[in-house]
Amino acid sequence: MFWLQWSGGRLLKTSLSICLSIALCLHLHISPTFALVAVMLAWDPTGIDAVRNGATRVIAASTGALYALVFFYTLGAHPIVYAFITVVVLAALHYFNIGKFTAIASVTAVAIIPTMAGHQLAEFLARVMSTLIGIMIASIINLLVYTPTYTASLEKNSEKSWRQGLHMIASIIENEEEGHEHSRLWAQRDVLHAKLHRMKKRLHKQRTQWRLHPASPVDQQALHLTERRIDTLLRLLEHVHILRTSKSLPTLAFKGILAHFPERELEPTQLLLWLEKIRQQNKHPQLQEVISACIETLQENEQESVPLPAPSEKWSRWEKGS
């Protein structure tokens, strides 16, 4: 559902940008071709990205056009000149640390050359104007139309990862205590760890988006709880990573296996009691260190003013301390 909303919003913004770019170019009696190319290359997922990248894209396109103009009048139109201009544009953009917009600059530089031999300066200005119109309209549409929200999907995914993560940590410690080999669990731990980091990036993107479009207190509170849940789980996964041995299989061996990991209902307080019992029974130094770190992390979050949401049902296995 989130993918459909995201792709639908992108299609809406792209279509609207194309429509307005064509209308403005035709009104100014210039070709809309380069405006359409610029619109396709100037899409941003959030409004704040549109603000940051819009001006930089204009600079990149202007740089490409400037190099094309200079080298055409000094070296002429030749295939080698095309390649040389592209290389110089790429090098210049990387030097000025705007390398992510090399596509627009290169397209602008190479595309304006073929007709410069005709009306020259007038054609050059028309194509540059067309490109800049596409960039500016795309940036404005990205800023104003359909600002995506990741709060609901982040909350849902974090709840699922929270249930999987607590079960996974308890399973790893239990297997370590009993001396069982659990390479499959480590592969699952790696997949979950990578997934949580991706969620952190999306969470940061949502906070950035709220700088332009402030969220309601309810959404801000929900995102705060989601962030706490993700951070806590990441710390717990880092703690148990100490127990890992060289025998563990790499993550790629079980790519996508996290989807099949069970989601057991386990409250943080249940896990705390169970870990305390294991710490008292097992005197292995490394396991003691990991369990103590996990307990400390869980206790820190329990002391927060806003507690972490816990599942409604209980998981009898760890509730009983077995």
Protein Blocks (a to p, Z undefined) as FASTA:
>chain_A
ZZmmmmmmmmmmmmmmmmmmmmmmmmnopafklmmmmmmmmccfbfklmmmmmmmmmmmm
mmmmmmmmmmmmmnopafklmmmmmmmmmmmmmmnopakmmmmmmmmmmmmmmmmmmnmm
mmmmmmmmmmmmmmmmmmmmmmmgopadfklmmmmmmmmmmmmmmmmmmmmmmmmmnopa
cfklmmmmmmmmmmmmmmmmmmmmmmmmmmmmccdfklmmmmmmmmmmmmmmmmmmmmmm
mmpcfkbccfklmgoklmmpccddddfklmmmmmmmmmmmpccfklmmmmmmmmmmmmmm
mmpmbdcdddfbdcfklmnoZZ
